[in-house]
Amino acid sequence: MMGVVAGAAFLIMSLVTWLTLTRPTSNGQLYSSNVTASLLVGTLVPAMALLVLLGRWLALRRAAETLGGTGRLHVQLVFVFSVMSAIPTLLVVIFASYLFQSGVEFWFSDNSRGLLENANKLARGYYEQNVREVGNESITMASDLRDMIAQAPILSPAFREGYFYQMQSRRLDESAILQKGADGKLSTAAVVDPAGNTSRERIRPDELVRLERGEPLIISRNANRIQAVTPIDRQAGIYLYTARSSDLLAFSQGQSAENIVQAYQVLTQRARILQLRFNVALFTISLIIVGITIWFALRFADRQVKPLYQLVSAARQVGSGNFSMRVEGRTGADEVGLLNRAFNRMTAQLERQTQALVSANQQLHERRAFIEAVLESVSAGVISTDGEGRVQLINSPASRLLLTPDQADPIGQPLAEVAPQLAALVDTGREKAVIQYGKGSDLFTLAVTLAQDRTGHVISFEDITRQVLDQRQAAWSDVARRIAHEIKNPLTPIQLATERLNRRYRKQIVTDPELFEELTSTIIRQVGDLRKMVDEFSSFARLPKPVFRNEDPVDLARQALFLQEVAHQEIAYSFQSAPEVGERIMCDRHQFGQAMTNVLKNAAEAVEARSRNARVDYRGTISVVMRGEGKCIAIAVTDNGIGLPQDRERIVEPYVTTRDKGTGLGLAIVKKIVEEHGGDMTFASVESGGTQVTMRFARDPLAGESPAEAAE
């Protein structure tokens, strides 16, 4: 198909070239460089394509007859050599043709011919302008000299100076003042002639006759000179002669320009024949170069491809498992011999190493299976990364702890995307550390150990979240017991002594008895507050294990709410229970009520704090809403008090409080009670500026369900 297209293109371009070159041109005009270059390239390209296709056909035929191969390498070699010769040859042809055509077109084009004609016209115009200028200057100069003669004699120095100035200012090369005598002959009264030719006749007799008849100006000219004669005083017979010389005048008057134009026409006819010969020579030489290159490529391909086919056949046998195969043939110092020797050495090494590789792979497989079994059996999480920080291995405990169910397989992914906290630890280079790791809404504490080798890192870690919480809880419980023990013992004597002082000396105080009453009452009240604080410490330190019984949560919540309504009548309380709450749950009656009381008490204190700072009428409200959430119940206590503090995450920690007289144990006790009942506690801000505390209790904590499972 390609041969047909190339042949048709060659025939079409040959016909177009023939018709273009045989078409007559006007005035022997040359062919333009674009036309000749396009015709040459348009004919040469399909001709080169035919040669390349011929070389391809010969390569395929020789490969099939002598080598028994497909001939693709033959074709590639021939194509490469053909392209390596055709493209540079074509570029040289284009450049040479365009350069030659452009040069010929530049020198023998209509523009060049017009340039010569325009130059001739310009010279003639320049000459005519000089003729007119000399005539005008002569008439003007004669008028000026007439005035000067009336003022000073011709032979006077003043006249000579003025005469010389007139000539120089009018750019005249020669001038003379002639006067007709009584005998009718002209004599020179004054002259300015740089050449010093005094014998030359400046005014011919016929010109003198014409001037006497009344002609104002007579101009004569030749190739090198323009002369003008005009009367100064016709009655006195005084005349002015002026002249101007120029080489350009000689050119404009001569026949050289006409001869150049005629010679240019002759050269144009010869240049057209030279155009055709030059293009034919380029076309023929280009095809010869490409043909020789293709012939050389065929010979070179035969020599290079044959040993390669033999090597391919041997490689196929090696690929089928015959590692004892050896290549015969060229083993000299050239590249093919080097390749054959390297192939024979390779097959010998493969034969020796096959068994070693098989046994090594078997051992690696067994070791890998053993290591994977060990990693799956340990409780710690293990992650292995390569030198670029990509995950290579991760065991099941690590996947359960770090990954979410919908997360993709982490193998091959960067560690920074799978576990950013662990990646940051790797960047620090520390070998051991305790970090916080967030997974969704959960926060884990991990003890991480890092080991590095040549290929990457091995990261092992354990979840110590519960251990840290238990240690912290135990520490706070111990602190609470110590505080309760140290403070509670002296409280009773202090209170009894103060009450006794009040009873015994109250009537004896004559001066300012009200101050004595106020001071003793303050001591008794503060001791009571301290006793309550100690009781809270004791409750937190010795909070007993809950005793679960079948209780009515609505009734327990109403009892706790009633006590707060009685204590804080200025606050509007409301209660609402959804039908899905049910009638009974398993809980510790006392601890359930204690949790409700502490939360309601905190809400009342938040409302009172806001009422003290309010500048307008303010009505505190506290609402309690109970609802069922699957296998748990939720109690939401909402107030319009001062709201949550900025460090809201720490308000459930022991001894963290925002009140002046608070111990920070109320919410810590509530959190512990809720967790013992298989639930959790959350905090949220409301639009009115208050706080919403939500406590979730499992319906059956003994079932061992997590808070998340109980909420489903």
C-alpha positions as CSV (number, residue, x, y, z in Angstrom):
1,M,0.0,0.0,0.0
2,M,2.8,2.4,0.9
3,G,4.6,1.5,-2.4
4,V,1.5,2.3,-4.4
5,V,1.1,5.7,-2.6
6,A,4.8,6.6,-3.1
7,G,4.7,5.6,-6.8
8,A,1.5,7.6,-7.5
9,A,3.0,10.6,-5.7
10,F,6.2,10.3,-7.7
11,L,4.3,10.2,-11.0
12,I,2.0,13.1,-10.1
13,M,4.9,15.3,-9.0
14,S,6.9,14.4,-12.1
15,L,4.0,15.4,-14.3
16,V,3.5,18.6,-12.4
17,T,7.2,19.4,-12.6
18,W,7.2,18.8,-16.4
19,L,4.2,21.0,-17.0
20,T,5.6,23.8,-14.8
21,L,9.0,23.8,-16.5
22,T,7.8,23.6,-20.0
23,R,5.3,26.5,-19.6
24,P,6.7,29.7,-21.3
25,T,7.4,32.7,-19.1
26,S,7.2,36.3,-20.0
27,N,10.5,38.1,-20.9
28,G,12.6,35.1,-19.9
29,Q,11.5,35.4,-16.3
30,L,13.1,33.0,-13.8
31,Y,11.2,30.4,-11.8
32,S,10.8,31.6,-8.2
33,S,12.8,29.9,-5.4
34,N,9.7,28.6,-3.7
35,V,8.4,27.0,-6.8
36,T,11.7,25.3,-7.8
37,A,12.5,24.2,-4.3
38,S,8.9,22.8,-3.8
39,L,9.0,20.9,-7.1
40,L,12.4,19.5,-6.3
41,V,11.5,18.4,-2.8
42,G,8.0,17.2,-3.8
43,T,9.6,14.9,-6.5
44,L,12.6,13.8,-4.4
45,V,10.6,12.7,-1.3
46,P,8.5,10.0,-3.1
47,A,11.5,8.9,-5.1
48,M,13.4,8.4,-1.8
49,A,10.4,6.6,-0.3
50,L,10.4,4.2,-3.3
51,L,14.1,3.4,-2.7
52,V,13.5,2.8,1.0
53,L,10.6,0.5,0.3
54,L,12.7,-1.3,-2.3
55,G,15.4,-1.8,0.4
56,R,12.8,-3.1,2.8
57,W,11.5,-5.6,0.3
58,L,15.1,-6.8,-0.3
59,A,15.8,-7.1,3.4
60,L,12.7,-9.2,4.0
61,R,13.5,-11.5,1.1
62,R,17.1,-12.0,2.1
63,A,16.1,-12.7,5.8
64,A,13.5,-15.3,4.7
65,E,15.8,-17.0,2.2
66,T,19.2,-17.1,4.0
67,L,18.5,-16.6,7.7
68,G,15.0,-18.0,8.2
69,G,13.9,-15.1,10.3
70,T,11.1,-12.5,10.2
71,G,13.5,-9.9,8.8
72,R,12.4,-7.2,11.3
73,L,16.0,-6.4,12.4
74,H,17.0,-6.3,8.7
75,V,14.2,-3.8,8.0
76,Q,15.1,-1.7,11.1
77,L,18.8,-1.5,10.1
78,V,17.9,-0.7,6.5
79,F,15.4,1.9,7.6
80,V,17.8,3.5,10.1
81,F,20.6,3.7,7.5
82,S,18.1,5.0,4.9
83,V,16.8,7.7,7.2
84,M,20.3,8.6,8.3
85,S,21.2,9.3,4.7
86,A,17.9,10.4,3.3
87,I,17.1,13.1,5.9
88,P,20.4,14.9,5.9
89,T,20.5,14.6,2.1
90,L,17.1,16.0,1.8
91,L,17.9,18.8,4.2
92,V,21.1,19.6,2.2
93,V,19.1,19.5,-1.1
94,I,16.5,21.9,0.4
95,F,19.1,24.2,1.7
96,A,21.2,24.2,-1.5
97,S,18.2,24.6,-3.7
98,Y,16.7,27.4,-1.8
99,L,20.1,29.1,-1.4
100,F,20.9,28.8,-5.1
101,Q,17.4,29.8,-6.2
102,S,17.3,32.7,-3.8
103,G,20.7,34.0,-5.0
104,V,19.7,33.7,-8.7
105,E,16.3,35.2,-8.0
106,F,17.9,38.1,-6.2
107,W,20.2,39.0,-9.0
108,F,17.9,38.3,-12.0
109,S,14.5,39.1,-10.6
110,D,12.1,41.9,-11.6
111,N,13.2,43.8,-8.5
112,S,16.8,43.8,-9.6
113,R,15.9,44.9,-13.1
114,G,13.6,47.6,-11.7
115,L,16.4,48.6,-9.4
116,L,18.7,49.3,-12.3
117,E,16.0,51.2,-14.2
118,N,15.1,53.2,-11.2
119,A,18.7,54.1,-10.6
120,N,19.0,55.3,-14.2
121,K,15.8,57.4,-13.8
122,L,17.1,58.8,-10.6
123,A,20.4,59.9,-12.2
124,R,18.5,61.5,-15.1
125,G,16.2,63.3,-12.6
126,Y,19.2,64.4,-10.7
127,Y,20.8,65.8,-13.9
128,E,17.6,67.7,-14.9
129,Q,17.4,69.1,-11.4
130,N,20.9,70.4,-11.7
131,V,20.1,72.0,-15.1
132,R,17.2,73.9,-13.7
133,E,19.1,74.9,-10.6
134,V,22.1,76.2,-12.6
135,G,19.8,78.3,-14.8
136,N,17.9,79.8,-11.9
137,E,21.1,80.5,-10.0
138,S,22.6,82.2,-13.1
139,I,19.7,84.6,-13.5
140,T,19.7,85.5,-9.8
141,M,23.4,86.0,-9.8
142,A,23.2,88.2,-12.9
143,S,20.7,90.4,-11.2
144,D,22.9,90.7,-8.1
145,L,26.0,91.5,-10.2
146,R,24.1,94.2,-12.0
147,D,23.5,96.0,-8.7
148,M,27.1,95.5,-7.6
149,I,28.4,97.0,-10.9
150,A,26.3,100.1,-10.3
151,Q,27.9,100.5,-6.9
152,A,31.6,99.6,-7.6
153,P,33.8,99.1,-10.7
154,I,34.4,95.5,-11.9
155,L,38.1,95.8,-11.2
156,S,37.6,97.0,-7.6
157,P,38.5,94.7,-4.7
158,A,35.0,95.1,-3.3
159,F,33.4,93.9,-6.5
160,R,35.8,90.9,-6.8
161,E,35.1,89.9,-3.2
162,G,31.3,90.1,-3.8
163,Y,31.6,88.2,-7.1
164,F,33.6,85.4,-5.5
165,Y,31.1,85.1,-2.7
166,Q,28.2,84.9,-5.2
167,M,29.8,82.0,-7.0
168,Q,30.7,80.1,-3.8
169,S,27.2,80.5,-2.3
170,R,25.5,79.2,-5.4
171,R,27.8,76.1,-5.7
172,L,29.1,77.0,-9.1
173,D,32.4,75.5,-10.3
174,E,33.3,78.2,-12.9
175,S,32.1,81.7,-13.7
176,A,33.1,84.6,-15.9
177,I,31.9,88.2,-16.7
178,L,32.3,88.9,-20.5
179,Q,31.9,92.3,-22.2
180,K,31.4,92.9,-25.9
181,G,33.8,95.5,-27.4
182,A,33.4,97.9,-30.2
183,D,34.8,95.3,-32.7
184,G,32.1,92.9,-31.6
185,K,34.4,90.5,-29.8
186,L,34.0,89.4,-26.2
187,S,36.6,90.1,-23.6
188,T,36.9,88.7,-20.1
189,A,36.3,91.3,-17.5
190,A,36.4,88.9,-14.5
191,V,36.7,85.2,-14.2
192,V,36.8,82.5,-11.5
193,D,38.2,79.3,-13.0
194,P,40.0,76.8,-10.7
195,A,41.3,74.9,-13.8
196,G,43.0,78.1,-15.2
197,N,41.8,77.6,-18.8
198,T,41.8,81.2,-20.2
199,S,41.8,80.3,-23.9
200,R,38.5,78.4,-23.9
201,E,35.5,80.0,-25.7
202,R,32.8,80.3,-23.1
203,I,30.1,82.0,-25.2
204,R,29.7,80.9,-28.8
205,P,28.7,83.4,-31.5
206,D,25.3,81.8,-32.1
207,E,24.6,82.0,-28.4
208,L,25.6,85.7,-28.4
209,V,23.2,86.4,-31.2
210,R,20.4,84.7,-29.3
211,L,21.1,86.7,-26.2
212,E,21.1,90.0,-28.2
213,R,17.7,89.0,-29.6
214,G,16.3,89.0,-26.1
215,E,16.6,85.4,-24.8
216,P,17.0,85.6,-21.0
217,L,19.0,82.4,-20.5
218,I,20.9,79.9,-22.7
219,I,21.9,76.5,-21.2
220,S,24.2,74.0,-22.8
221,R,25.2,70.6,-21.3
222,N,27.3,67.6,-21.9
223,A,28.1,64.4,-20.0
224,N,30.3,66.1,-17.4
225,R,29.2,69.8,-17.4
226,I,26.3,72.2,-17.3
227,Q,26.9,75.7,-18.7
228,A,24.6,78.8,-18.6
229,V,24.9,82.3,-20.2
230,T,22.6,85.2,-19.2
231,P,22.9,89.0,-19.8
232,I,23.9,91.3,-17.0
233,D,23.4,94.5,-19.0
234,R,22.3,93.7,-22.6
235,Q,22.6,97.4,-23.7
236,A,26.2,97.6,-22.4
237,G,27.0,94.2,-23.8
238,I,27.9,92.6,-20.4
239,Y,27.2,88.9,-20.0
240,L,27.5,86.3,-17.2
241,Y,28.9,82.8,-17.8
242,T,28.4,80.0,-15.2
243,A,29.2,76.2,-15.1
244,R,28.8,73.2,-12.7
245,S,30.6,69.8,-13.1
246,S,29.6,66.3,-11.6
247,D,30.6,62.6,-12.2
248,L,27.0,61.5,-11.7
249,L,26.0,63.7,-14.6
250,A,28.4,61.7,-16.8
251,F,26.7,58.5,-15.7
252,S,23.2,59.8,-16.4
253,Q,24.2,61.1,-19.9
254,G,26.2,58.0,-20.9
255,Q,25.0,54.7,-22.4
256,S,26.4,52.5,-19.6
257,A,23.0,52.1,-17.8
258,E,21.4,50.9,-21.1
259,N,24.2,48.5,-21.7
260,I,23.8,47.1,-18.2
261,V,20.1,46.4,-18.7
262,Q,20.7,44.6,-22.0
263,A,23.5,42.5,-20.5
264,Y,21.2,41.7,-17.6
265,Q,18.5,40.3,-20.0
266,V,21.1,38.0,-21.5
267,L,22.2,36.7,-18.2
268,T,18.6,36.1,-17.1
269,Q,18.1,33.7,-20.1
270,R,21.3,31.8,-19.1
271,A,20.4,31.7,-15.4
272,R,17.1,29.9,-16.2
273,I,18.9,27.1,-17.9
274,L,21.3,27.0,-15.0
275,Q,18.4,26.6,-12.6
276,L,17.1,23.5,-14.4
277,R,20.5,21.9,-14.6
278,F,21.3,22.5,-10.9
279,N,18.0,21.0,-9.8
280,V,18.4,17.9,-12.0
281,A,21.9,17.4,-10.6
282,L,20.7,17.7,-7.0
283,F,17.8,15.2,-7.7
284,T,20.2,12.7,-9.3
285,I,22.9,12.9,-6.8
286,S,20.5,12.6,-3.9
287,L,19.0,9.4,-5.3
288,I,22.4,7.9,-5.9
289,I,23.5,8.6,-2.3
290,V,20.4,7.0,-0.8
291,G,20.7,4.0,-3.1
292,I,24.3,3.4,-2.1
293,T,23.4,3.7,1.5
294,I,20.6,1.1,1.2
295,W,22.9,-1.3,-0.6
296,F,25.5,-0.9,2.2
297,A,22.7,-1.3,4.9
298,L,21.7,-4.7,3.3
299,R,25.2,-6.0,3.4
300,F,25.8,-4.8,6.9
301,A,22.5,-6.2,8.2
302,D,23.4,-9.7,6.7
303,R,26.6,-9.8,8.7
304,Q,25.1,-8.5,12.0
305,V,21.7,-10.2,12.1
306,K,22.8,-13.8,11.5
307,P,24.6,-14.3,14.8
308,L,21.8,-12.5,16.6
309,Y,19.2,-15.0,15.2
310,Q,21.4,-17.8,16.5
311,L,21.6,-16.2,19.9
312,V,17.8,-15.7,20.0
313,S,17.3,-19.4,19.2
314,A,19.7,-20.4,22.0
315,A,18.0,-17.9,24.4
316,R,14.7,-19.5,23.7
317,Q,16.1,-22.9,24.7
318,V,17.5,-21.5,27.9
319,G,14.2,-19.9,28.6
320,S,12.6,-23.3,28.3
321,G,14.9,-24.7,31.0
322,N,17.9,-25.9,29.0
323,F,20.7,-24.2,30.9
324,S,23.3,-26.4,29.3
325,M,22.9,-24.6,26.0
326,R,26.0,-23.0,24.5
327,V,26.4,-20.8,21.4
328,E,28.7,-21.7,18.6
329,G,30.1,-19.3,16.0
330,R,31.6,-15.9,16.3
331,T,33.7,-15.6,19.5
332,G,36.1,-13.0,18.3
333,A,37.0,-9.6,19.8
334,D,34.0,-7.7,18.3
335,E,30.8,-7.0,20.1
336,V,29.0,-10.0,18.7
337,G,31.8,-12.4,19.8
338,L,31.8,-10.7,23.2
339,L,28.0,-11.2,23.5
340,N,28.3,-14.9,22.6
341,R,31.0,-15.4,25.2
342,A,29.0,-13.6,27.8
343,F,25.9,-15.7,26.9
344,N,27.9,-18.9,27.3
345,R,29.2,-17.7,30.7
346,M,25.7,-16.7,31.8
347,T,24.2,-20.1,30.9
348,A,27.0,-21.8,32.8
349,Q,26.4,-19.7,35.9
350,L,22.7,-20.2,35.6
351,E,23.2,-24.0,35.5
352,R,25.3,-23.8,38.7
353,Q,23.0,-21.4,40.5
354,T,19.7,-22.9,39.7
355,Q,19.8,-25.6,42.4
356,A,21.2,-23.1,44.9
357,L,18.4,-20.6,44.2
358,V,15.7,-23.3,44.5
359,S,17.0,-24.4,47.9
360,A,17.4,-20.8,49.1
361,N,13.9,-19.9,48.0
362,Q,12.5,-22.9,49.9
363,Q,14.3,-21.8,53.0
364,L,13.1,-18.2,52.6
365,H,9.6,-19.4,52.2
366,E,9.7,-21.5,55.3
367,R,11.3,-18.7,57.3
368,R,8.8,-16.1,56.1
369,A,5.9,-18.4,57.1
370,F,7.5,-18.9,60.5
371,I,8.0,-15.1,61.0
372,E,4.4,-14.3,59.9
373,A,3.0,-17.0,62.3
374,V,5.1,-15.5,65.2
375,L,4.0,-11.9,64.4
376,E,0.3,-12.9,64.2
377,S,0.5,-14.7,67.6
378,V,2.0,-11.7,69.5
379,S,-0.3,-9.1,71.1
380,A,1.9,-6.2,70.2
381,G,1.5,-4.3,66.9
382,V,4.4,-4.6,64.4
383,I,5.0,-2.6,61.3
384,S,7.9,-2.9,58.9
385,T,8.9,-0.2,56.4
386,D,11.4,0.1,53.6
387,G,14.0,2.8,53.1
388,E,11.4,5.2,51.5
389,G,9.0,4.9,54.4
390,R,6.5,2.6,52.7
391,V,4.7,-0.2,54.7
392,Q,6.0,-3.7,53.9
393,L,4.4,-5.7,56.6
394,I,1.8,-5.1,59.3
395,N,0.4,-7.8,61.6
396,S,-3.2,-8.2,62.7
397,P,-2.9,-6.4,66.1
398,A,-1.5,-3.3,64.4
399,S,-4.2,-3.3,61.8
400,R,-7.0,-3.6,64.4
401,L,-5.4,-0.8,66.5
402,L,-4.4,1.7,63.7
403,L,-6.8,1.1,60.8
404,T,-10.5,1.7,60.4
405,P,-12.7,-1.1,58.8
406,D,-13.1,0.9,55.6
407,Q,-9.4,1.8,55.2
408,A,-7.6,0.3,52.2
409,D,-4.8,-2.2,52.4
410,P,-1.8,-0.3,53.8
411,I,0.9,-2.5,52.2
412,G,2.9,-0.3,49.8
413,Q,1.5,3.0,51.1
414,P,3.6,5.6,52.9
415,L,3.7,5.3,56.7
416,A,2.8,9.0,56.9
417,E,-0.6,8.2,55.4
418,V,-1.2,5.1,57.4
419,A,0.0,6.3,60.8
420,P,1.2,10.0,60.9
421,Q,2.2,9.9,64.6
422,L,4.4,6.9,64.0
423,A,6.0,8.5,60.9
424,A,6.8,11.6,62.9
425,L,8.5,9.4,65.6
426,V,10.6,7.7,62.9
427,D,11.7,11.2,61.6
428,T,12.9,12.1,65.1
429,G,15.2,9.1,65.3
430,R,14.2,8.2,68.9
431,E,14.3,4.5,69.8
432,K,11.5,4.5,72.4
433,A,8.6,6.8,73.1
434,V,5.1,7.0,74.5
435,I,2.7,8.8,72.0
436,Q,-1.0,9.6,71.8
437,Y,-2.7,8.1,68.7
438,G,-6.2,9.1,67.6
439,K,-8.5,6.8,65.8
440,G,-11.8,8.3,65.0
441,S,-13.2,9.6,68.4
442,D,-10.9,7.3,70.4
443,L,-7.5,8.3,71.8
444,F,-5.0,5.6,72.6
445,T,-1.7,5.7,74.4
446,L,1.0,3.6,72.7
447,A,4.4,2.5,74.0
448,V,6.5,2.5,70.8
449,T,9.9,0.8,70.2
450,L,11.8,1.6,67.0
451,A,14.6,-0.4,65.4
452,Q,16.4,0.5,62.2
453,D,18.4,-1.6,59.7
454,R,19.9,-1.2,56.3
455,T,16.5,-1.6,54.5
456,G,14.2,0.4,56.7
457,H,12.6,0.4,60.1
458,V,10.7,-2.1,62.3
459,I,8.2,-0.4,64.6
460,S,6.6,-2.3,67.5
461,F,4.0,-0.8,69.9
462,E,1.6,-1.8,72.7
463,D,-1.7,-0.2,73.8
464,I,-1.1,1.0,77.3
465,T,-4.2,3.3,77.4
466,R,-5.9,1.3,80.2
467,Q,-2.7,1.0,82.2
468,V,-2.2,4.7,82.1
469,L,-5.8,5.4,83.1
470,D,-5.6,2.8,85.9
471,Q,-2.3,4.2,87.2
472,R,-3.6,7.8,87.1
473,Q,-6.8,6.7,88.9
474,A,-4.9,4.8,91.5
475,A,-2.6,7.8,92.1
476,W,-5.5,10.2,92.5
477,S,-7.3,7.7,94.8
478,D,-4.1,7.4,97.0
479,V,-3.9,11.3,97.1
480,A,-7.6,11.4,98.1
481,R,-7.2,8.9,100.9
482,R,-4.2,10.8,102.3
483,I,-6.0,14.2,102.1
484,A,-9.1,12.7,103.8
485,H,-7.1,11.1,106.6
486,E,-5.0,14.2,107.3
487,I,-7.9,16.7,107.2
488,K,-10.8,14.8,108.7
489,N,-9.3,14.1,112.1
490,P,-8.9,17.7,113.3
491,L,-12.2,18.9,111.8
492,T,-14.5,17.5,114.6
493,P,-12.4,19.0,117.5
494,I,-12.3,22.4,115.7
495,Q,-16.1,22.3,115.2
496,L,-16.9,21.2,118.8
497,A,-14.5,23.8,120.3
498,T,-16.0,26.6,118.2
499,E,-19.6,25.6,119.2
500,R,-18.5,25.5,122.9
501,L,-16.9,28.9,122.7
502,N,-20.1,30.3,121.1
503,R,-22.4,28.8,123.8
504,R,-20.2,29.7,126.8
505,Y,-18.9,33.2,125.9
506,R,-21.6,34.5,123.7
507,K,-23.4,36.2,126.6
508,Q,-20.2,37.4,128.2
509,I,-19.1,39.4,125.2
510,V,-20.3,42.9,125.8
511,T,-18.3,44.8,123.2
512,D,-19.3,44.0,119.6
513,P,-21.2,40.6,120.3
514,E,-22.4,40.5,116.7
515,L,-18.7,40.3,115.4
516,F,-18.1,37.3,117.8
517,E,-21.3,35.6,116.6
518,E,-20.3,36.1,113.0
519,L,-16.7,34.8,113.5
520,T,-17.7,31.7,115.3
521,S,-20.5,31.0,112.7
522,T,-17.9,31.5,109.9
523,I,-15.6,28.9,111.5
524,I,-18.4,26.4,111.9
525,R,-19.6,26.9,108.3
526,Q,-16.1,26.6,106.9
527,V,-15.5,23.5,108.9
528,G,-18.7,22.1,107.4
529,D,-17.5,22.9,103.9
530,L,-14.2,21.2,104.7
531,R,-16.1,18.1,105.9
532,K,-18.1,18.0,102.7
533,M,-14.9,18.2,100.7
534,V,-13.3,15.4,102.7
535,D,-16.4,13.3,102.2
536,E,-16.0,13.8,98.4
537,F,-12.4,12.8,98.7
538,S,-13.4,9.7,100.6
539,S,-16.2,8.9,98.1
540,F,-13.7,9.2,95.2
541,A,-11.0,7.2,96.9
542,R,-13.3,4.4,98.2
543,L,-16.0,4.4,95.5
544,P,-17.4,0.9,95.9
545,K,-18.1,-1.5,93.1
546,P,-21.7,-1.0,91.9
547,V,-24.4,-3.5,93.0
548,F,-26.6,-3.9,90.0
549,R,-30.3,-4.4,90.6
550,N,-33.4,-4.0,88.4
551,E,-34.3,-0.3,88.9
552,D,-36.7,2.2,87.3
553,P,-34.4,4.9,85.7
554,V,-37.2,7.4,85.3
555,D,-38.1,7.3,89.0
556,L,-34.4,7.7,90.0
557,A,-34.0,10.7,87.8
558,R,-37.2,12.3,89.1
559,Q,-36.0,11.9,92.7
560,A,-32.7,13.5,92.0
561,L,-34.4,16.3,90.1
562,F,-36.9,16.9,93.0
563,L,-34.1,17.4,95.5
564,Q,-32.5,20.1,93.3
565,E,-35.9,21.8,92.7
566,V,-36.4,22.1,96.5
567,A,-32.8,23.5,97.0
568,H,-32.9,25.9,94.0
569,Q,-36.4,27.3,93.7
570,E,-35.2,30.3,91.6
571,I,-34.4,27.9,88.7
572,A,-37.0,26.5,86.3
573,Y,-36.6,22.7,86.0
574,S,-38.2,20.5,83.4
575,F,-38.3,16.7,82.8
576,Q,-39.2,14.7,79.8
577,S,-38.9,11.0,79.2
578,A,-39.4,9.2,75.8
579,P,-41.5,5.9,75.7
580,E,-38.5,3.9,74.4
581,V,-36.6,4.4,77.7
582,G,-38.5,1.4,79.2
583,E,-39.4,0.6,82.7
584,R,-36.3,-1.1,84.1
585,I,-32.5,-1.2,83.7
586,M,-29.7,-2.9,85.6
587,C,-27.9,-0.3,87.8
588,D,-26.7,0.7,91.2
589,R,-29.5,2.8,92.7
590,H,-27.2,4.9,94.9
591,Q,-24.5,5.5,92.3
592,F,-27.1,6.4,89.6
593,G,-28.6,9.0,91.9
594,Q,-25.2,10.3,92.9
595,A,-24.3,10.8,89.2
596,M,-27.6,12.6,88.5
597,T,-27.2,14.8,91.6
598,N,-23.6,15.8,90.7
599,V,-24.5,16.8,87.2
600,L,-27.6,18.7,88.3
601,K,-25.6,20.4,91.0
602,N,-23.0,21.5,88.5
603,A,-25.7,22.8,86.2
604,A,-27.3,24.8,89.0
605,E,-23.9,26.4,90.0
606,A,-23.3,27.3,86.3
607,V,-26.8,29.0,86.2
608,E,-26.0,30.9,89.5
609,A,-22.7,32.1,88.2
610,R,-24.4,33.5,85.1
611,S,-27.1,35.2,87.2
612,R,-24.5,37.0,89.3
613,N,-22.9,38.4,86.1
614,A,-26.1,39.2,84.2
615,R,-27.0,42.8,83.6
616,V,-30.6,42.2,82.5
617,D,-33.4,40.1,83.8
618,Y,-32.2,36.5,83.7
619,R,-34.2,33.3,84.4
620,G,-32.1,30.1,84.8
621,T,-33.5,26.9,83.3
622,I,-32.4,23.3,83.5
623,S,-34.0,20.6,81.5
624,V,-33.6,16.8,81.7
625,V,-34.5,14.6,78.7
626,M,-34.3,10.8,78.8
627,R,-34.4,8.7,75.6
628,G,-33.6,5.2,74.5
629,E,-30.7,4.4,72.2
630,G,-30.9,0.7,71.5
631,K,-29.2,-1.2,74.3
632,C,-28.5,1.9,76.4
633,I,-30.4,4.9,77.7
634,A,-29.2,8.5,77.4
635,I,-29.9,11.3,79.9
636,A,-29.3,14.8,78.5
637,V,-29.0,17.6,81.1
638,T,-29.2,21.1,79.5
639,D,-28.7,24.4,81.2
640,N,-28.4,28.1,80.2
641,G,-25.5,28.8,82.5
642,I,-22.0,30.2,81.8
643,G,-21.1,27.4,79.4
644,L,-18.0,25.2,79.1
645,P,-14.5,26.5,79.8
646,Q,-11.8,26.6,77.1
647,D,-10.0,23.5,78.4
648,R,-13.2,21.4,78.3
649,E,-11.2,18.2,77.7
650,R,-9.8,18.3,81.3
651,I,-13.0,19.0,83.3
652,V,-13.5,15.3,84.0
653,E,-10.0,14.8,85.4
654,P,-9.7,14.7,89.3
655,Y,-9.0,18.0,91.0
656,V,-9.6,20.1,87.9
657,T,-12.4,22.7,88.6
658,T,-13.4,26.2,87.4
659,R,-15.2,27.1,90.7
660,D,-13.6,28.9,93.6
661,K,-14.8,26.3,96.2
662,G,-14.9,23.3,94.0
663,T,-12.7,20.2,94.5
664,G,-12.8,19.0,90.9
665,L,-14.1,15.5,92.0
666,G,-17.7,15.8,91.1
667,L,-17.5,15.1,87.3
668,A,-14.6,12.7,87.9
669,I,-16.9,10.6,90.2
670,V,-19.7,10.8,87.6
671,K,-17.4,9.7,84.8
672,K,-16.2,6.7,87.0
673,I,-19.8,5.7,87.8
674,V,-20.9,6.0,84.1
675,E,-18.0,3.8,83.0
676,E,-18.8,1.3,85.7
677,H,-22.3,1.1,84.2
678,G,-20.9,0.4,80.7
679,G,-21.6,3.9,79.3
680,D,-19.9,7.1,78.6
681,M,-20.3,10.9,79.1
682,T,-20.0,13.7,76.6
683,F,-20.2,17.5,76.7
684,A,-21.5,20.0,74.2
685,S,-22.2,23.7,74.0
686,V,-25.8,25.0,73.2
687,E,-26.8,28.1,71.3
688,S,-28.2,29.8,74.5
689,G,-24.7,29.8,75.9
690,G,-25.1,27.0,78.3
691,T,-24.0,23.4,78.4
692,Q,-25.5,20.0,77.6
693,V,-24.1,16.9,79.4
694,T,-25.2,13.6,78.0
695,M,-24.8,10.4,80.2
696,R,-25.3,7.0,78.6
697,F,-26.0,3.9,80.8
698,A,-26.1,0.4,79.4
699,R,-29.4,-1.4,80.0
700,D,-27.4,-4.5,81.2
701,P,-23.8,-3.6,82.1
702,L,-23.1,-7.2,83.1
703,A,-23.4,-8.2,79.4
704,G,-19.9,-6.7,78.9
705,E,-20.8,-4.5,75.9
706,S,-18.7,-1.4,75.1
707,P,-20.4,2.0,75.0
708,A,-20.2,2.1,71.2
709,E,-21.9,-1.3,71.0
710,A,-24.5,-0.3,73.6
711,A,-25.4,2.8,71.5
712,E,-26.2,0.7,68.4
